[in-house]
Amino acid sequence: MEGGPVGGDVLLRKLKPKLIDILTADTDLLLQHTDSQGLLTRREYTHVKSITNPSDKVRDLLDYVIQKGSSKSWGLIHLLQEKEMEETFPRLIFLKELTLNEKIIEMCPTQNCGVKSKQTMDVEESPSKQLCTNAVVTEKQLMLVASNMGRSWKQFGRVALGISTIKLEQIVEDNPCYLVEQIFAMLRFWSMRERSEATAKRLHGLLSQGDWALPPESIHFLLDGS
């Protein structure tokens, strides 16, 4: 967006027609997940729930979130990127690359980040590309961290990330078979909760402290943009 950073509310408003078309496929699922994230007040939830026309229901839900500003809007955008949402609405896959590019621009003025265009920007390119050091951590980076963390992940989650035991138990229940997927789910939950504060640099700092600290060579990629 010319003239300044791209806010979540600006992006959500821009995507509104396309999202209405996609999300009408299951408005009840959308409403319940939105409510679970605290993105709507009880009055707003009751109003949206009472609407019978699917398009109108999605429209009003989006409007309520947009009017709350950038932070809540990013919360909804992150919600739409969750696995269950993507499985229900496969066309939401377009959000992954789009929102990542928009968030880089939101956090870093273009004159300082070496970003020439949204189309050419790729946060997973080599360090020789002039990437913003405060870029939000990517899912690829989270998966690499998950692969290196090991069985002390719950301690890390409780102490370093401030995630409750109840939430950690829920993550285990949702991903019963694979340790790496459990760790990835925890890290992704942290990333969604922290929004623009979930930077690769910040995660590197958290991973380098306390008894849970990981070997420096296993997390160097968080600082070099790989």
N, C-alpha and C positions, 0 to 999 in steps of 0.2 A: 504494500500500500504506500503511495507516495505521501511525503510530508510527515512521516513519523512511524512509530511501531504499529504492528498489527495486534489489536486486542482480541481476546477470545470472543467478546460480544460482536465485534465487527465481522470476524470470520464466520461465526454462527449465523449471523444475519445474511451474509453473502451466500451461505450454503442452504439457507432455509427452504427455498423451493425444491431443491433436490432431496433434502432430508424428508420433507413432507411426503414426497412421492415414494421414498424407500420405506419409511417407518410406519406407514399405514398398514403394512402387512401384519403387524401384531402390536396394536396400541396398548393392550393390557400389560404385556411384558415390558414395554418401554416405560409405562407409567410406574409400575412396581419397582423397577430398577432405579428410576429417577428419584422416587420417593425414598428408597433405601439409602441413597447417597445424600439425603437432606437438601436436595436442590429445590424442593417446593415446600411452601408452608402448608399447613393442614387445610386452610381455606382454598388455596390454589389446587391442591390435590383433589379435594372434593369437587371443585368446579370442573376440572378436567375430566374426572371420572364420570361425571354426569352427562358429558357430551356424547351423543350417539354417533355422529358422523365422524369416521376415522380421520379424515383430512383435517377437520376442524379441531379434533382432539389434539393431534400432533401440532398443529399451528399454534394453538393456545399454550400448549406446554412449552414450545420453543420460545414463544413471546415472553412467558413468565421468566424463563431462565435468562434470556437476553437482557431483559430490563434490570437484572440483578448485577450486571457488569461483567468484566473480563474473567474474574476468578471463577465464578459459578459457571460461566459459559465454557471455560476450559474443562471444568469438572464434568460437564455433560459430554463434551467432545471426547475426553478420555474414557468415559463410560461407554460410549459408542464403539470404542476400540477393543473392549473386552471380548474374550473368546466367545462367551455365550451370545453376545450381541452380534458378533460377526457370523456365527453359525446360523442365527435366526434371520439376519439381514445380510446375506453375502455381498450385496452391492456396496456395503460400507467399507470395503477393502480400500477404496480410494482415499479414505481419511488418513491412512498411515503416513504416506509420503507427503501429502498435502499439509497436514497439521504440523509435522516435524519441520518442514521448511518455514511455515508461518511462525512457529515458536522461535526458531533461530533469529528471524527478523525481529520478533518482538523483543527479544532480550538484548540484541546487539545492533546499535545503529549501523546502517550499511556502510557508512564511510570508514568504520573501524574494523569491520569483519572481513573485508575482501569479498563480499557477496555480490556478484554481478547480476544474478537473476534467480528466481525461484526454480526455474526449469533446469538450470545447470548446477545448482547447489546439491552437494551430496555429503552428508555428515560422516560417511564411512570411507571417504577417500583418504589418501595418505597424508601424513602430517605436513607435507610440503604445501598442501592447500591451506590457505589462510582461514582456518576455522576459529570461531569464537571459543575461547577457553572455558567460557561459562555455559556451553551448550547443554541442553537437557540430555540426560543419559538416554541412549537408544536401547531398544529391545535386544539388539545384537550384543551390546555391551553387558546388559543385565544377564543374558544367558551365559556369556563368558565368565562373569563373576560367579554365577550359580554353579558352573562346572568346577570352580576352584575352591568353593567355600567349605564343603565337607559337612560333617555331622554336628558341628557346633553352631549351625545356622540359627537355631532357636534362641540361643544365648545372644547372638548378634542381633537378632530381631528385637528381643526384649530390651536389651541395654542400649544398643547404639541407635536403633531405628524407632524405639518407643512404641513397638507394636504389642498389643495385649496378648496374653496367653490364650484367651478365647478366640481371637482372630487367628492366631497361629494354629490352633486346633482345627479351626474351620478350614484353613488352607490344607492341612493334612487330610482331612475328610474329603475335600474336593479333588485332591491329587493323591490317592492312596498308594499308588504303585511305584512312583518314580521320585527319588529324592531330589534330583536336579529340578524337576518340574515344581516341587514344593518350594524350593529356594527361589526359583524364578518368580513364582506367584507372590511370594513375600516381597521380593524386591520391586515387582511391578506395582503391588499395592502401595508400597512406600512412595514410588515415583508418582503415582496418580494422586496420592494424598498431598505430596509436597509441591506438585505442579511445577511452576517455573523455578522453584528452589531445588528441584531434584537434578542437580547438575552432576556431570561426570567427575568434576573436580571435588565436589563436596562428598560424593560417594567414596572416592579414593581416600579422602581424609578419614572418613568413618571406618573404612576397611583397614586403615593403618594404625588403629588405636587398640589398646587393651589386650586381653588374653586371646581375643578372637582375630587379632591382626593377621592378615594374609601376607605371604612372602611378597616383597616389592616387585619381583620379576613377574609375578602372576597377575598383577593388576596395573602394570605400567601403561597398558593400552587406554586406560581411562584418562590419562594425561596427554597422550600423543594423538588422540582423535582416531585411533584405528578401531 
